Amino acid sequence: MSSHTLGQGLATQLNFTAYTTQSNTADISHDESLRTPAGGGNSMNWVLGHMLDARNSTLKLIGREPALDTGDIYKRNGPEFDPAAAAPFEELVQAFGATQETIVGFLESAGADAFAKEIPNMPSPLGETLGSAVTAIAFHEAYHAGQLGILRRCLGKDGVLK
């Protein structure tokens, strides 16, 4: 797969997940975002903060500044999520959206050298290059974008993607 095709494919994937994420979070209040589903699991606030944390990692990989400091509470295997320390949901939604143009713009314009750049110690099952890292991040984001749709339904809201 050429680098242009890889970049375009990843950009398309992140456009889909951004649309899904923005649709599923559009009318969720901060208080609603902190509710966990019956039987356990993460809240919408944690899931979106976790997605933003991954996007911040992507921004760092491409030499850009994070959109919002998410701290450690949104990291996988991080400290136990404390709703009192959670970022306001509206800020998470806004920061997530603010990353879109920067990341997609990079993906659409990056050449083969950029995607082949080695990223030492990258915890990706796909390898240790920028291309493999962003591919893993795109899958990760799609997984969590789907969770947001389920969590939306757990809050008693109608599904938005039909």
N, CA, C and O of each residue as an XYZ file, in Angstrom:
648
protein
N       0.852     -1.174      0.000
C       0.000      0.000      0.000
C       0.893      1.231      0.000
O       1.793      1.340      0.833
N       0.662      2.148     -0.910
C       1.493      3.345     -0.972
C       1.202      4.240      0.228
O       0.155      4.123      0.865
N       2.141      5.135      0.527
C       1.956      6.017      1.669
C       0.749      6.930      1.472
O       0.039      7.247      2.427
N       0.522      7.349      0.227
C      -0.637      8.202     -0.032
C      -1.925      7.445      0.260
O      -2.837      7.987      0.884
N      -2.003      6.206     -0.184
C      -3.176      5.386      0.075
C      -3.326      5.133      1.573
O      -4.432      5.205      2.109
N      -2.211      4.835      2.253
C      -2.257      4.621      3.702
C      -2.763      5.871      4.409
O      -3.659      5.789      5.250
N      -2.197      7.029      4.074
C      -2.617      8.279      4.711
C      -4.078      8.595      4.439
O      -4.812      8.995      5.342
N      -4.501      8.412      3.181
C      -5.905      8.673      2.829
C      -6.832      7.708      3.562
O      -7.884      8.113      4.058
N      -6.447      6.434      3.631
C      -7.266      5.448      4.324
C      -7.396      5.752      5.806
O      -8.484      5.658      6.374
N      -6.287      6.116      6.430
C      -6.332      6.459      7.855
C      -7.131      7.741      8.087
O      -7.873      7.842      9.064
N      -6.985      8.710      7.201
C      -7.763      9.944      7.320
C      -9.255      9.652      7.210
O     -10.054     10.198      7.971
N      -9.629      8.800      6.272
C     -11.038      8.425      6.119
C     -11.548      7.733      7.377
O     -12.643      8.027      7.856
N     -10.748      6.810      7.907
C     -11.136      6.119      9.140
C     -11.361      7.113     10.277
O     -12.361      7.020     10.988
N     -10.446      8.059     10.455
C     -10.593      9.031     11.544
C     -11.742     10.005     11.278
O     -12.328     10.532     12.224
N     -12.072     10.251     10.019
C     -13.259     11.062      9.735
C     -14.529     10.321     10.156
O     -15.446     10.922     10.716
N     -14.580      9.019      9.885
C     -15.737      8.219     10.310
C     -15.858      8.188     11.838
O     -16.939      8.404     12.386
N     -14.749      7.921     12.511
C     -14.827      7.821     13.975
C     -15.115      9.174     14.608
O     -15.797      9.241     15.631
N     -14.609     10.248     14.020
C     -14.913     11.583     14.564
C     -16.402     11.888     14.414
O     -17.031     12.405     15.337
N     -16.961     11.566     13.247
C     -18.395     11.787     13.037
C     -19.212     10.974     14.041
O     -20.152     11.490     14.645
N     -18.854      9.714     14.215
C     -19.557      8.841     15.156
C     -19.431      9.375     16.578
O     -20.418      9.434     17.311
N     -18.241      9.757     16.961
C     -17.997     10.275     18.306
C     -18.772     11.562     18.543
O     -19.437     11.705     19.570
N     -18.695     12.491     17.613
C     -19.395     13.766     17.766
C     -20.907     13.570     17.794
O     -21.604     14.260     18.538
N     -21.417     12.648     17.000
C     -22.859     12.374     17.001
C     -23.308     11.776     18.332
O     -24.346     12.156     18.874
N     -22.520     10.840     18.849
C     -22.894     10.163     20.091
C     -22.744     11.026     21.340
O     -23.338     10.723     22.374
N     -21.965     12.088     21.257
C     -21.723     12.932     22.436
C     -22.417     14.288     22.355
O     -22.324     15.082     23.291
N     -23.105     14.562     21.263
C     -23.624     15.909     20.991
C     -24.506     16.490     22.092
O     -24.378     17.673     22.405
N     -25.377     15.716     22.676
C     -26.327     16.271     23.649
C     -26.183     15.613     25.025
O     -27.168     15.446     25.745
N     -24.973     15.249     25.378
C     -24.712     14.614     26.670
C     -24.184     15.677     27.629
O     -23.223     16.381     27.318
N     -24.817     15.788     28.792
C     -24.361     16.752     29.797
C     -23.160     16.187     30.556
O     -22.867     14.994     30.484
N     -22.483     17.054     31.271
C     -21.345     16.595     32.067
C     -21.799     15.546     33.077
O     -21.158     14.505     33.221
N     -22.897     15.814     33.774
C     -23.390     14.854     34.769
C     -23.716     13.507     34.121
O     -23.390     12.456     34.673
N     -24.355     13.538     32.959
C     -24.652     12.285     32.259
C     -23.368     11.569     31.869
O     -23.296     10.341     31.925
N     -22.360     12.330     31.475
C     -21.109     11.719     31.016
C     -20.394     10.961     32.123
O     -19.558     10.104     31.840
N     -20.707     11.260     33.367
C     -20.038     10.614     34.505
C     -20.728      9.327     34.954
O     -20.180      8.583     35.767
N     -21.921      9.061     34.432
C     -22.655      7.857     34.837
C     -22.029      6.610     34.226
O     -21.664      6.581     33.050
N     -21.917      5.589     35.056
C     -21.410      4.308     34.556
C     -22.602      3.395     34.281
O     -23.638      3.508     34.937
N     -22.459      2.506     33.329
C     -23.581      1.620     33.017
C     -23.837      0.628     34.149
O     -22.933      0.275     34.907
N     -25.083      0.192     34.241
C     -25.439     -0.827     35.239
C     -24.574     -2.050     34.997
O     -24.377     -2.468     33.856
N     -24.071     -2.609     36.053
C     -23.222     -3.786     35.924
C     -21.748     -3.453     35.773
O     -20.912     -4.355     35.732
N     -21.420     -2.171     35.689
C     -20.024     -1.766     35.621
C     -19.591     -1.321     34.241
O     -20.341     -1.415     33.269
N     -18.399     -0.849     34.178
C     -17.841     -0.329     32.930
C     -17.463      1.124     33.095
O     -17.648      1.717     34.158
N     -16.936      1.680     32.038
C     -16.485      3.062     32.070
C     -17.589      4.017     31.648
O     -18.496      3.660     30.896
N     -17.489      5.224     32.148
C     -18.432      6.284     31.789
C     -18.051      6.875     30.428
O     -16.951      6.645     29.924
N     -18.977      7.639     29.844
C     -18.685      8.336     28.594
C     -17.535      9.312     28.792
O     -16.705      9.486     27.900
N     -17.482      9.943     29.949
C     -16.415     10.898     30.213
C     -15.063     10.204     30.117
O     -14.141     10.714     29.480
N     -14.946      9.026     30.757
C     -13.664      8.325     30.708
C     -13.350      7.872     29.287
O     -12.220      8.029     28.824
N     -14.326      7.316     28.598
C     -14.072      6.811     27.249
C     -13.622      7.940     26.328
O     -12.641      7.782     25.601
N     -14.319      9.075     26.344
C     -13.928     10.180     25.471
C     -12.583     10.760     25.903
O     -11.757     11.094     25.054
N     -12.353     10.883     27.201
C     -11.054     11.356     27.677
C      -9.936     10.422     27.263
O      -8.839     10.866     26.925
N     -10.212      9.131     27.288
C      -9.236      8.124     26.870
C      -8.959      8.247     25.365
O      -7.810      8.141     24.935
N      -9.998      8.467     24.578
C      -9.815      8.669     23.140
C      -8.987      9.924     22.869
O      -8.117      9.926     21.998
N      -9.262     10.986     23.618
C      -8.505     12.226     23.461
C      -7.055     12.022     23.880
O      -6.144     12.567     23.257
N      -6.838     11.237     24.934
C      -5.472     10.935     25.358
C      -4.709     10.256     24.217
O      -3.542     10.568     23.980
N      -5.364      9.330     23.512
C      -4.723      8.655     22.369
C      -4.465      9.643     21.239
O      -3.420      9.589     20.590
N      -5.401     10.534     21.006
C      -5.188     11.550     19.966
C      -4.044     12.484     20.361
O      -3.261     12.903     19.508
N      -3.947     12.809     21.648
C      -2.820     13.628     22.105
C      -1.501     12.922     21.831
O      -0.518     13.558     21.449
N      -1.480     11.601     22.026
C      -0.276     10.827     21.707
C       0.042     10.902     20.222
O       1.205     11.007     19.834
N      -0.994     10.847     19.394
C      -0.811     10.972     17.957
C      -0.244     12.339     17.615
O       0.676     12.452     16.805
N      -0.798     13.381     18.235
C      -0.290     14.737     17.990
C       1.188     14.840     18.352
O       1.965     15.458     17.624
N       1.575     14.242     19.466
C       2.985     14.263     19.858
C       3.849     13.537     18.825
O       4.940     14.000     18.493
N       3.359     12.394     18.312
C       4.114     11.637     17.315
C       4.363     12.438     16.043
O       5.374     12.237     15.369
N       3.453     13.336     15.714
C       3.617     14.135     14.486
C       4.154     15.533     14.786
O       4.131     16.413     13.925
N       4.632     15.729     16.003
C       5.286     16.986     16.352
C       4.361     18.140     16.664
O       4.740     19.300     16.503
N       3.153     17.840     17.106
C       2.197     18.900     17.464
C       1.908     18.855     18.961
O       2.208     17.869     19.635
N       1.330     19.922     19.462
C       0.998     20.027     20.883
C      -0.325     19.323     21.173
O      -1.218     19.322     20.325
N      -0.467     18.723     22.358
C      -1.746     18.117     22.747
C      -2.865     19.164     22.776
O      -2.620     20.346     23.022
N      -4.069     18.719     22.527
C      -5.217     19.625     22.494
C      -5.665     20.040     23.893
O      -6.115     21.168     24.094
N      -5.544     19.141     24.846
C      -5.979     19.389     26.225
C      -5.207     18.421     27.107
O      -5.120     17.233     26.796
N      -4.653     18.912     28.194
C      -3.922     18.025     29.101
C      -4.940     17.117     29.792
O      -5.761     17.579     30.584
N      -4.875     15.834     29.485
C      -5.832     14.883     30.063
C      -5.293     14.209     31.317
O      -6.008     13.442     31.961
N      -4.048     14.484     31.668
C      -3.491     13.876     32.871
C      -3.432     12.366     32.759
O      -3.443     11.814     31.659
N      -3.370     11.703     33.900
C      -3.247     10.245     33.908
C      -4.572      9.518     34.078
O      -4.629      8.307     33.867
N      -5.651     10.224     34.458
C      -6.889      9.513     34.798
C      -7.563      8.858     33.598
O      -8.426      7.997     33.772
N      -7.187      9.250     32.392
C      -7.799      8.671     31.198
C      -6.914      7.617     30.534
O      -7.250      7.103     29.467
N      -5.800      7.301     31.157
C      -4.894      6.303     30.591
C      -5.367      4.897     30.935
O      -5.886      4.645     32.022
N      -5.176      3.991     29.983
C      -5.464      2.580     30.235
C      -4.576      2.118     31.387
O      -3.379      2.406     31.414
N      -5.159      1.417     32.314
C      -4.452      0.943     33.499
C      -3.899      2.091     34.342
O      -2.961      1.905     35.116
N      -4.480      3.268     34.188
C      -4.068      4.413     35.000
C      -4.731      4.343     36.364
O      -5.304      3.320     36.738
N      -4.647      5.429     37.094
C      -5.294      5.437     38.406
C      -6.808      5.271     38.263
O      -7.377      5.544     37.206
N      -7.439      4.826     39.323
C      -8.894      4.665     39.284
C      -9.534      6.000     38.929
O      -9.149      7.046     39.452
N     -10.510      5.950     38.039
C     -11.177      7.163     37.568
C     -11.941      7.809     38.714
O     -12.770      7.169     39.361
N     -11.656      9.070     38.955
C     -12.319      9.856     39.992
C     -13.191     10.900     39.304
O     -12.668     11.854     38.728
N     -14.517     10.736     39.354
C     -15.395     11.689     38.680
C     -15.161     13.142     39.109
O     -15.359     14.063     38.316
N     -14.745     13.345     40.353
C     -14.499     14.708     40.833
C     -13.295     15.341     40.118
O     -13.197     16.565     40.035
N     -12.394     14.518     39.609
C     -11.207     15.024     38.917
C     -11.381     15.032     37.402
O     -10.470     15.424     36.672
N     -12.542     14.604     36.931
C     -12.784     14.503     35.486
C     -12.824     15.876     34.838
O     -13.286     16.850     35.432
N     -12.336     15.933     33.622
C     -12.444     17.164     32.833
C     -13.912     17.395     32.490
O     -14.661     16.435     32.316
N     -14.329     18.647     32.392
C     -15.703     18.910     31.941
C     -15.938     18.262     30.572
O     -15.124     18.395     29.658
N     -17.052     17.571     30.454
C     -17.324     16.819     29.230
C     -17.312     17.717     27.998
O     -16.823     17.322     26.939
N     -17.850     18.922     28.137
C     -17.891     19.846     27.011
C     -16.477     20.175     26.526
O     -16.254     20.338     25.326
N     -15.524     20.272     27.454
C     -14.133     20.541     27.069
C     -13.523     19.340     26.349
O     -12.751     19.507     25.406
N     -13.868     18.132     26.794
C     -13.372     16.937     26.117
C     -13.904     16.871     24.688
O     -13.159     16.579     23.753
N     -15.201     17.146     24.526
C     -15.816     17.124     23.198
C     -15.145     18.155     22.291
O     -14.809     17.860     21.144
N     -14.955     19.355     22.811
C     -14.347     20.428     22.015
C     -12.898     20.094     21.654
O     -12.487     20.270     20.507
N     -12.133     19.619     22.620
C     -10.728     19.297     22.365
C     -10.596     18.148     21.369
O      -9.726     18.169     20.498
N     -11.473     17.135     21.504
C     -11.455     16.021     20.551
C     -11.673     16.555     19.137
O     -10.932     16.209     18.218
N     -12.683     17.391     18.968
C     -12.971     17.972     17.651
C     -11.826     18.822     17.130
O     -11.557     18.838     15.929
N     -11.150     19.527     18.027
C     -10.051     20.406     17.620
C      -8.856     19.638     17.077
O      -8.049     20.204     16.340
N      -8.726     18.370     17.421
C      -7.596     17.571     16.937
C      -7.804     17.088     15.498
O      -6.841     16.749     14.810
N      -9.038     17.057     15.054
C      -9.379     16.417     13.782
C      -8.623     17.014     12.593
O      -7.958     16.294     11.849
N      -8.726     18.300     12.424
C      -8.130     18.939     11.249
C      -6.608     18.749     11.225
O      -6.024     18.500     10.170
N      -5.981     18.866     12.381
C      -4.525     18.729     12.444
C      -4.083     17.318     12.072
O      -3.191     17.136     11.244
N      -4.716     16.320     12.694
C      -4.304     14.938     12.442
C      -4.641     14.513     11.015
O      -3.796     13.942     10.325
N      -5.853     14.783     10.573
C      -6.255     14.384      9.217
C      -5.423     15.130      8.170
O      -5.016     14.544      7.167
N      -5.173     16.414      8.402
C      -4.335     17.174      7.473
C      -2.947     16.561      7.339
O      -2.410     16.467      6.235
N      -2.372     16.145      8.454
C      -1.066     15.493      8.411
C      -1.149     14.197      7.611
O      -0.324     13.949      6.733
N      -2.148     13.372      7.919
C      -2.269     12.072      7.256
C      -2.427     12.214      5.748
O      -1.856     11.436      4.983
N      -3.194     13.198      5.326
C      -3.451     13.394      3.893
C      -2.228     13.909      3.142
O      -2.108     13.709      1.933
N      -1.320     14.572      3.858
C      -0.175     15.161      3.167
C       1.150     14.440      3.412
O       2.140     14.731      2.742
N       1.180     13.515      4.354
C       2.437     12.849      4.705
C       2.900     11.912      3.596
O       2.092     11.258      2.937
N       4.193     11.861      3.407
C       4.790     10.977      2.415
C       5.267      9.679      3.037
O       5.129      9.462      4.241
N       5.821      8.834      2.213
C       6.284      7.514      2.653
C       7.305      7.609      3.777
O       7.288      6.789      4.694
N       8.185      8.587      3.720
C       9.204      8.730      4.767
C       8.567      8.965      6.132
O       9.037      8.430      7.136
N       7.507      9.759      6.174
C       6.844     10.040      7.456
C       6.243      8.765      8.045
O       6.390      8.512      9.240
N       5.573      7.963      7.227
C       4.933      6.744      7.734
C       5.942      5.649      8.078
O       5.663      4.776      8.900
N       7.110      5.700      7.446
C       8.150      4.705      7.718
C       9.009      5.073      8.926
O       9.811      4.261      9.388
N       8.846      6.285      9.434
C       9.645      6.740     10.580
C       9.481      5.766     11.748
O       8.366      5.433     12.147
N      10.611      5.323     12.280
C      10.567      4.382     13.396
C      10.251      5.095     14.698
O      10.750      6.186     14.972
N       9.412      4.451     15.488
C       9.018      4.936     16.803
C       9.472      3.874     17.803
O       8.748      2.906     18.036
N      10.652      4.035     18.395
C      11.137      3.017     19.328
C      10.184      2.806     20.502
O       9.585      3.754     21.010
N      10.056      1.566     20.917
C       9.234      1.190     22.073
C       7.746      1.459     21.882
O       7.015      1.619     22.859
N       7.298      1.510     20.644
C       5.874      1.722     20.376
C       5.132      0.432     20.710
O       5.418     -0.615     20.129
N       4.178      0.500     21.644
C       3.459     -0.731     22.019
C       2.358     -1.071     21.020
O       1.179     -1.088     21.374
N       2.736     -1.338     19.789
C       1.771     -1.681     18.756
C       2.044     -3.086     18.253
O       3.197     -3.428     17.991
N       1.013     -3.910     18.111
C       1.225     -5.248     17.565
C       1.573     -5.208     16.077
O       1.948     -6.224     15.493
N       1.447     -4.035     15.476
C       1.677     -3.905     14.045
C       3.099     -3.491     13.694
O       3.454     -3.469     12.515
N       3.916     -3.165     14.678
C       5.283     -2.742     14.406
C       5.606     -1.434     15.098
O       4.842     -0.934     15.923
N       6.764     -0.893     14.736
C       7.253      0.296     15.403
C       7.497      1.448     14.436
O       8.541      2.098     14.498
N       6.558      1.703     13.555
C       6.662      2.851     12.656
C       5.483      3.783     12.913
O       4.496      3.398     13.540
N       5.599      5.001     12.425
C       4.491      5.939     12.568
C       3.243      5.398     11.873
O       2.136      5.534     12.394
N       3.415      4.793     10.713
C       2.272      4.226      9.995
C       1.563      3.156     10.792
O       0.333      3.134     10.846
N       2.325      2.265     11.414
C       1.700      1.202     12.211
C       1.072      1.771     13.477
O       0.027      1.295     13.921
N       1.702      2.785     14.058
C       1.148      3.402     15.271
C      -0.193      4.067     14.979
O      -1.150      3.884     15.731
N      -0.271      4.829     13.903
C      -1.522      5.520     13.574
C      -2.589      4.515     13.147
O      -3.772      4.728     13.410
N      -2.196      3.438     12.501
C      -3.154      2.382     12.158
C      -3.753      1.784     13.427
O      -4.964      1.579     13.501
N      -2.923      1.503     14.417
C      -3.411      0.958     15.689
C      -4.299      1.972     16.408
O      -5.316      1.603     16.996
N      -3.919      3.237     16.363
C      -4.714      4.279     17.018
C      -6.079      4.413     16.339
O      -7.085      4.634     17.012
N      -6.120      4.281     15.017
C      -7.404      4.369     14.306
C      -8.329      3.222     14.710
O      -9.526      3.432     14.908
N      -7.784      2.015     14.833
C      -8.598      0.887     15.294
C      -9.080      1.139     16.720
O     -10.255      0.943     17.028
N      -8.183      1.565     17.571
C      -8.510      1.856     18.970
C      -9.663      2.852     19.049
O     -10.593      2.683     19.837
N      -9.588      3.885     18.227
C     -10.618      4.912     18.252
C     -11.967      4.372     17.767
O     -13.009      4.715     18.324
N     -11.948      3.536     16.738
C     -13.200      2.957     16.241
C     -13.859      2.098     17.315
O     -15.078      2.127     17.483
N     -13.056      1.345     18.029
C     -13.559      0.510     19.121
C     -14.289      1.365     20.154
O     -15.407      1.045     20.560
N     -13.653      2.445     20.570
C     -14.248      3.286     21.609
C     -15.397      4.152     21.081
O     -16.313      4.474     21.838
N     -15.369      4.529     19.813
C     -16.491      5.283     19.239
C     -17.765      4.441     19.304
O     -18.848      4.967     19.561
N     -17.632      3.142     19.073
C     -18.775      2.238     19.210
C     -19.251      2.143     20.643
O     -20.455      2.099     20.894
N     -18.317      2.112     21.592
C     -18.704      2.095     23.007
C     -19.530      3.324     23.357
O     -20.494      3.228     24.118
N     -19.164      4.474     22.811
C     -19.919      5.698     23.112
C     -21.375      5.565     22.668
O     -22.274      6.078     23.335
N     -21.614      4.886     21.553
C     -22.987      4.665     21.109
C     -23.758      3.792     22.082
O     -24.928      4.054     22.361
N     -23.115      2.759     22.598
C     -23.757      1.882     23.582
C     -23.994      2.639     24.885
O     -25.065      2.529     25.481
N     -23.009      3.397     25.324
C     -23.158      4.172     26.573
C     -24.267      5.213     26.439
O     -24.982      5.492     27.402
N     -24.404      5.777     25.262
C     -25.504      6.724     25.003
C     -26.852      6.043     25.238
O     -27.741      6.606     25.876
N     -26.987      4.834     24.717
C     -28.235      4.079     24.897
C     -28.445      3.720     26.364
O     -29.581      3.705     26.839
N     -27.363      3.431     27.088
C     -27.458      3.124     28.523
C     -27.976      4.324     29.318
O     -28.556      4.155     30.390
N     -27.769      5.528     28.795
C     -28.286      6.739     29.442
C     -29.754      6.977     29.109
O     -30.352      7.939     29.591
N     -30.339      6.103     28.283
C     -31.745      6.260     27.910
C     -31.963      7.152     26.715
O     -33.095      7.539     26.427
N     -30.897      7.485     26.015
C     -31.001      8.353     24.834
C     -31.151      7.499     23.589
O     -30.676      6.364     23.538
N     -31.810      8.051     22.594
C     -31.946      7.378     21.311
C     -30.593      7.268     20.628
O     -29.735      8.138     20.770
N     -30.422      6.195     19.895
C     -29.229      6.073     19.064
C     -29.257      7.118     17.978
O     -30.330      7.470     17.487
N     -28.106      7.621     17.593
C     -28.060      8.676     16.588
C     -27.619      8.172     15.214
O     -27.821      8.851     14.208
N     -27.027      7.002     15.174
C     -26.605      6.439     13.894
C     -27.528      5.265     13.590
O     -27.499      4.241     14.273
N     -28.327      5.426     12.579
C     -29.320      4.415     12.269
C     -29.183      3.947     10.851
O     -29.944      3.086     10.408
